């Protein structure tokens, strides 16, 4: 997840402040780390020589991740488990399909940042996640972020352990650098509750009727962020692409 320089600051956003006060985030985070053994459908995504992104199992043979991960070669295999250095299940990727409107390496049009990885075999040991409705995202005050990414604001170390954190949702202010028809923003500058490099493509969940459903996929830092990680993020609204996902993958969940 990368950051672009501009204003305004999410920390001045009234919606974020209200949402942030409505739950009790701990002082631990993906940056600095809360390891979790929950969310088995959240997987590490790798290239030929290393693991480098995160993804979510959305069908027995399909993983959702970020378009920029697939575009940059992080698209060859997935790892099911909690730590890429420990025991788990590795499955190779048969095909990587980027959303047709995604433009790799574009600062002007960083939108539509999702891709689907078709696996060589179905996953038998983990249930795919359910994708929430757009209304569920609109009603959410916070999201739960999960990923295998780096754990310091400079994004230099820590990839490989699955971690999670809850963060408040911000308002739809165009200055944050998101296209709100297909994206949302969560987090704030200096909050240090955030996704980071290596979490790209990973899930943002909302709680629906007592269970977590997939709402977003980690894309990038907000416009105006001063650090690589820790200052808030932009997340692709997964249900906005439901029709494309069904056409590409078939039945979901």
C-alpha positions, -999 to +999 in steps of 0.1 A: +000+000+000+016+033-010+008+069+000+002+100-020+010+135-008-018+162-005-045+173+019-069+171+038-061+151+069-084+123+079-077+131+115-098+163+111-127+143+097-158+144+119-171+111+107-139+093+115-138+109+150-174+098+157-169+063+145-135+059+163-152+066+196-180+040+190-158+010+196-127+002+217-097-004+195-068-018+215-033-003+214-022-032+192-024-032+154-013-048+122+016-023+124+032-036+156+010-066+155-019-085+169-014-121+157-047-139+150-056-175+143-091-164+132-102-157+096-087-188+079-100-175+045-074-147+047-043-161+030-008-149+021-002-144-016+033-149-031+055-147-062+079-174-071+105-165-046+087-149-017+053-141-002+044-104-007+006-097-005-026-109+012-058-122-003-092-137+007-108-170-004-141-160-021-149-193-037-134-228-033-109-222-061-106-184-062-088-158-041-094-121-042-064-098-040-052-064-052-048-056-089-014-041-081-002-073-065-011-093-096+004-067-119+037-068-101+042-105-101+027-114-066+004-139-081+020-174-083+008-191-051-012-188-019-005-199+017-032-210+041-021-207+077-011-181+103+026-177+096+044-182+063+075-195+082+054-223+099+033-252+088+005-244+064-009-253+030+005-239-002-015-240-034-003-228-068-022-202-089-034-213-123-044-179-136-045-143-124-073-121-137-072-083-131-104-063-131-105-050-167-107-013-157-076-014-135-046+006-149-013-007-134+012+019-121-013+048-126-012+076-100-040+093-118-064+063-119-054+039-091-090+026-089-105-008-096-076-023-077-087-059-075-078-092-091-089-128-088-064-157-085-077-190-099-061-219-080-049-251-096-072-270-072-101-262-049-095-255-012-112-283+008-103-272+044-115-236+045-149-221+038-149-191+015-160-158+030-194-142+024-193-108+006-214-082+024-239-058+007-231-022-002-257-012+024-237-030+051-207-009+043-227+023+043-240+014+078-206+004+092-188+026+117-157+004+118-140-023+098-117-052+109-085-053+089-066-085+085-033-092+067+002-106+066+019-073+060+048-053+075+045-040+111+063-007+112+053+027+098+083+028+075+072-006+061+106-023+064+099-054+085+074-079+098+058-096+068+045-131+073+023-133+104-015-129+101-026-099+122-058-079+127-070-045+139-103-026+141-104+010+127-130+037+122-145+045+089-140+080+075-163+103+055-166+104+018-143+134+013-128+134-022-097+150-008-087+116+007-080+103-028-107+076-030-134+071-056-163+065-033-185+047-057-161+018-055-139+026-025-140+037+011-115+051+036-107+040+071-081+051+097-063+084+104-029+100+104-007+090+134-033+066+146-009+037+140-039+014+134-036+006+097-027-018+070+008-017+055+028-031+025+021-068+023-015-063+035-024-053+000-054-072-013-063-084+021-097-082+037-116-054+055-146-070+072-178-056+086-199-074+112-233-085+098-258-103+120-230-116+143-205-127+116-178-110+097-184-105+060-160-092+034-165-055+027-132-043+012-098-052-001-067-032+009-055-009-019-033+020-009-026+049+015-048+080+016-038+111-002-021+133+024-005+104+044+029+114+057+042+079+062+041+046+042+018+031+068-001+042+098-020+072+085-051+056+071-060+036+040-082+033+009-101+000+005-119-013-026-156-019-020-158-056-030-196-058-034-194-031-060-177-057-082-200-086-074-213-090-110-177-091-124-167-116-097-196-139-105-189-137-142-152-144-136-154-170-108-189-184-108-209-188-076-193-170-046-189-182-010 
